[in-house]
Amino acid sequence: MQNNPIIKVENLEKLYYDEGGSTHALRGVSFDIHQGEFVAIMGPSGSGKSTLLHILSFLDRPTGGSYVFKGRDMNNLSDIDLALIRNKEMGFIFQSFNLLSRLSVFDNVALPLIYAHDIRVERRKKRVEDAIESVGISEKRDIEAGKLSGGQKQRVAIARALVNNPSVIFADEPTGNLDSKSGAQVMDILQRLHKEGNTIILVTHETYTAEFADRLIHIKDGLVDFDRPTVKQRRTKEEFFK
């Protein structure tokens, strides 16, 4: 691993205001994540883990503390700058897949490259085809995404997350809408991507899913409850998803 972290947050806070007053979603969260790590973020409902994910992936801003990404302070960047960095540096895998059902698998995977004007058309096509092949669904290339099974849709989502060669892949409850077999297959893919050198941040409420990661950050009441290596139970794939 590199000495300099790819992500560094210090005393991160997030305060939400509404008619009833204010809510502290994050109360001073600090940690580093290095290139090539596979980190799981866990916590009970309302713990602040989703808020933390949104801030780490530039979908939201903190109200206090600092966030340094690849050595660059993110706090003072414009929304446009953050969107450009997010599109170039980050890949996303969501529980609900977030695919366009009437577009083909190929076109869904190609979506993050729409604004990649510095990449030639043939190179874009090659990137899309490589990403689709890497998750084992090349035979579905021209099929509409809406006609796929849940497990196949999540593979498309993983391919889409990979197509920009991102610095970080964020996986938000990636097995939440899948049956046990498809869930195991998706986690196998994420584990393989990690072994290939990808940085993965997994948000989950499932202990058995978190065990695929090498490190667990547990959030409780807006604070880091603990941050430690995951405990591998040496269970089979079938036991993980019982």
N, C-alpha and C positions, 0 to 999 in steps of 0.2 A: 504493500500500500504506500501511497505517497505520504510525505510528512504533512503537507498542507491539506486541510480538509476541503472537499468539494462544497460542503454545506457547513456553515457555522452560525448557530443562533445563540444569542446571549440575552437572558432576562426578557424573553419574548412575552409580550402581553397583548391581549385582545379584549376590548371592552365593547359590549353592545348596549345601545340605548333604545328604550322603547317607552311607551306611555306609563308603564309601571315603575320605571326607574332604569337601573343599569344592571348588566350581568357580566361578570368576569369570566370569560370562557378560558383564557390563559392567564396565569398569574406570575409568570417569571420562569419560562422554560429555557434551558440551556443545554446544548449538546453539539457535538461535531459528527459529521458523517464523511468518510473518506471514499475516494474512488474505488469501486469494486466491492463495496460492502453490500450485503443483503440484510436489511434492517426491517423488522416488524414493529409497527406501532399498535399497541393495544390499549384498551381501556373500556370501562362500562359506558353505557349510553349517557350522554351529557358530560363526559369527562373532559372534552375538549380535543379529542383526537382528530375529528373531522375538521375542526377549525384549524388545527395545526397543519393538516394536509393541505388545506386551501392556501394557507400562507406560504408553506414551503414550495408550492407549485405556482405561486404568483396569481392565484385566483382571488386572493384577498390580501389585505395589508394589515400588519400589526398596528396597534395603537401605542406600543412601547417596546423598547428593546431594539436589538440590531439583528440583521440578517445579511450575512456575507455569502455570496454564491461565486465559487471559483475565484475567490480573492477580490470580488467586487461588491461594494456596499449597495444593497438593493433598495434601501429606504428612501433614497432621494430620486429614484428614477420615475419617469412618467409612465402612465398606463400604457402608452404606445410602446415605449421601450421594453416594458415588462412583457407585453404580448409578443413582441418580436423574439425576445430571449426564450420565452416559454415555448414558442413554436419551433425554435431551432434546437433547444437544449433539453426539452422534456417530452417524454412519451407518457400517455395515459391509458390505463386499463380500468374500466368502470364495471361495477356490479351489473348495471342495466345495459351494458355493451355500448350504447350510444351510437349505433350504426344507422345509416340512412337505408331503410328497408327496401326501397325501390332501386337503389344503385347496386351494381354488381360488386362482388368481393373485390375485384381489382380496383374499381373506382372508389370504394370506401377506404381501402388501404392507401390510395394515392392522395387522399384529401389533405394531409399535412404538407404535401409538396406544392400545393397550389401557389403559395407565395415564395417558393424557392426559385426565384428568377435567375439565380447564379448557376443552376443545374440544368444542363441541356436535356432536351426531351428524351433522347435515347437513354441517357443516364438515369433519368427519373423512372422510365419504364423498367430498366434493369433492377433498380432499387426495389420497386414494388414487387416484381416477380421473385426476387431473392427473399423478400420478407414473407411473402405468401408460402414459398417453398420451405422456409425455415420452421413454419408451424404445421407443416404437413397437410395443406389443403389446396395444393396446386390444381387438383381436379375440379375444384369448386370455383375457379378463377372467374368465370363469366356468369355465375348464378347470382340472382338477386339475393341480397343479404337476408331479406325477410323470409326466405324459403329455407333457411338453414336451421339446424337444431341449436339449442342453447350452447352446447359445447363448441360447435363449429363457429357460432357467432363470437364467442370469446376468443377463439383462435384468430379470427379476423381482427378483433380488437387488439390482440397482442401484435399481430403483423403491422397494423396501423401505428402502434406505439413505437415499433422498431424502425420504420421506414426512413426516419430522419437521422438515424444513428445518434440518438439522444445521449446526453451525459447522464441523465437519471430517468428511470422508468418508475412511475407511480402506479401502484396497483391498489385500487380502492375496493375492498371486499370482492375480489375477482371470482370467488367460488360461490358467492351468496345466492345466485340464481341457478346453480347447476346441480345435477344429480351427483352421487358419490363418484361414479366412474369418470364423468367429465371433469369434476373438480380435481381428482387425482391427476388427470392428464394435463390440466392447466398448470397445476403446481409443478409437475415434472418439467414442463416447458420453462417456467420461471427459474427453476433450479438450474436447468441447463444454461439458460442465458446468463445467470450469475457466474457459473463456472467458466463461461466464455469471456468474463471480465466486465459484465454490465453491472452498474450500480442500481439496486432495486430497493424501493421503499414501499413496503406492504402495509396497508391499514386493514386490520381485521379484528373481529371480536371472537374468533375461533382459535382456541389454543392449539389444536392440531394443525391448523394452517400455518400459524406463526412458527411452528417447530421446523418448517422448511427453511426459515431464515437462520442466520448465524448469530443475530443479536436482537434483543427485545427491549424496546423502550415502552414502559408502561406508564400511561397517563391517568391521573386520578385528581378530580377537582381542580383541573387546570394546571397541575404541577407534574413534574416527572416523579412518579412514585418509585421507580427503580429503572436502571439501565444496565443490562448484563447480558452475557452470552445466553443463547437459548439452551434449554435442557433437552437434549435429544433422547427420546424415549425408545428409539430403535424399533418402532412399530412398522409393520408392513403397510403398503399403500391402502390395502383394504381396511386395515384397522384404523388408519388415519381418518377415513371417511365413513365410518359406521354411523 
